Amino acid sequence: MAVSRIACFILVALIAVPALAQVQRVRADQNPVVDDIFSAPSIITTQSVTSLPASNLNVTIHHAFAPLNAGTEGLFGLDGPANIRIGLDYGLTDWLSVGVGRSRFDRLYDVRTKATLLWQRQNNSIPVQLAITGSAAATTVQLTDMEIVDRMSYSAALLIARKFSDRISAQIAPMVGHANTVFEQRTQSGILTPENTVLAVGLGAEIQLTQWASLLAEYVPIVSDRSDGTSNAMSVGVALDTGGHVFQLFLSASPYAVEQQTLGKNTEDFFDGDMRLGFTVNRVFGF
Amino acid sequence: MLSRSTLILFAALTVAVTPGSTQTYATSGGTVQFTSRVPLHTFTGTSRNLTGEINLGTNEVDFFVDLETLRTGIGRRDRDMRETLETDEHPFAEFTGRLLTSFDPSLRGRQQARVQGTFSIHGVNRLLTVTGTLEQTGSQIRLVADWEIRLDHYNIEPPRLLMVRVDQVQAVHIDALLSRR
């Protein structure tokens, strides 16, 4: 009895052992990060939490036409003065990027950086992506008696974003803008007093419609004392991801593409119809 | 109660049929490259996470790579590639088969090697024969192989770059140094 049991055992062993022994399949990253929370490093006028990978160069052209309410005479803003920002951002590492840009309005040159501090994980062990941004800008408008320090403005933001599903992402971004020099404006209704420092909470969302198209929305309410005559910037748009480019087409109640201008200088009100047609082209190159 | 001679016999048989681990060479840091072509443009996805082993005793070959480790140099394109390959559902590309040719570790230089087995990607398994080279380099073996796959054979829809579709044919290249285990 014992011998037959042993024979049986040996037979099983002989049959089983020659089968192909597979190496255990193990994921390289057991808890991967959530892919791009927003389709581009900017939502519309403010930066998104999406970072540039190391050695990637993102070339952006942000173009906001004049307000649509110029009517047919101004071809709905296409004939009016447009603000254009041309920018370059480069990923030094997967978590740190630096950028430069030049805007037509105020003849503004800016440098900026974005650092990702936390990455949202697929298993929700980290439920949000967290990044900080900073920007310094100098206007080169011809004004007398202005030192470079007087021409400077700054912004900083903490970006907190989450991709709730494959389709829906949202961001909340406490931010501050500061201008070293501000000017009072005399109008028919009185003197408009500006603020040097303004606080805001940027809100943004992206809803994926198809693999290539998504809806964008952005609202930047000021939560501190604000410069007289300014309004909260609001924009809606659509992003088209073609594989090599991300095109963003938008309607925006702000002509600016630099946060300190959006916070401190925007006088347009979306709900009063001060909308501008605009677009941003993002093109990434790998080096 | 097993007799002593029975135990010895069992042990001897087990040793006789168990693949010799001393003849197993393994890696977890080999290189895999998938090269894609579109008109006027070529890009390569590279991973340095090729994992697997060759058992020279049994001629078994088994490799896999986590497709989420492929990098093309542009983050957005990496994401598109992961979506195309549906890596959430099918995270690995795998090859399991046998060496059809013998390899003599005492010989210097590259020796041609043919393997036949099952290549799996995107949840589709297909029989494949690949020709490459094996080379003894000190205590390690270097494996190099190239072959091509058609995306439609694996139910993979080629992604688009602008309006142009990526070519159906993808060139695969692997290069790995395997250490004796």
HADDOCK unambig.tbl for C-alpha pairs under 7 A between the chains (distance, minus, plus):
assign (segid A and resid 10 and name CA) (segid B and resid 10 and name CA) 6.71 0.50 0.50
assign (segid A and resid 14 and name CA) (segid B and resid 17 and name CA) 6.73 0.50 0.50
assign (segid A and resid 17 and name CA) (segid B and resid 17 and name CA) 6.74 0.50 0.50
assign (segid A and resid 17 and name CA) (segid B and resid 18 and name CA) 6.19 0.50 0.50
assign (segid A and resid 20 and name CA) (segid B and resid 60 and name CA) 6.64 0.50 0.50
assign (segid A and resid 22 and name CA) (segid B and resid 62 and name CA) 6.26 0.50 0.50
assign (segid A and resid 23 and name CA) (segid B and resid 52 and name CA) 6.18 0.50 0.50
assign (segid A and resid 23 and name CA) (segid B and resid 62 and name CA) 6.59 0.50 0.50
assign (segid A and resid 27 and name CA) (segid B and resid 66 and name CA) 6.03 0.50 0.50
assign (segid A and resid 28 and name CA) (segid B and resid 66 and name CA) 6.22 0.50 0.50
assign (segid A and resid 35 and name CA) (segid B and resid 79 and name CA) 6.90 0.50 0.50
assign (segid A and resid 53 and name CA) (segid B and resid 75 and name CA) 5.75 0.50 0.50
assign (segid A and resid 56 and name CA) (segid B and resid 74 and name CA) 6.19 0.50 0.50
assign (segid A and resid 242 and name CA) (segid B and resid 161 and name CA) 6.42 0.50 0.50
assign (segid A and resid 242 and name CA) (segid B and resid 162 and name CA) 5.09 0.50 0.50
assign (segid A and resid 243 and name CA) (segid B and resid 77 and name CA) 6.68 0.50 0.50
assign (segid A and resid 243 and name CA) (segid B and resid 160 and name CA) 6.68 0.50 0.50
assign (segid A and resid 243 and name CA) (segid B and resid 161 and name CA) 5.07 0.50 0.50
assign (segid A and resid 243 and name CA) (segid B and resid 162 and name CA) 6.16 0.50 0.50
assign (segid A and resid 244 and name CA) (segid B and resid 161 and name CA) 6.12 0.50 0.50
assign (segid A and resid 244 and name CA) (segid B and resid 162 and name CA) 6.67 0.50 0.50
assign (segid A and resid 285 and name CA) (segid B and resid 74 and name CA) 6.73 0.50 0.50
assign (segid A and resid 286 and name CA) (segid B and resid 73 and name CA) 5.12 0.50 0.50
assign (segid A and resid 286 and name CA) (segid B and resid 74 and name CA) 5.12 0.50 0.50
assign (segid A and resid 287 and name CA) (segid B and resid 73 and name CA) 6.91 0.50 0.50
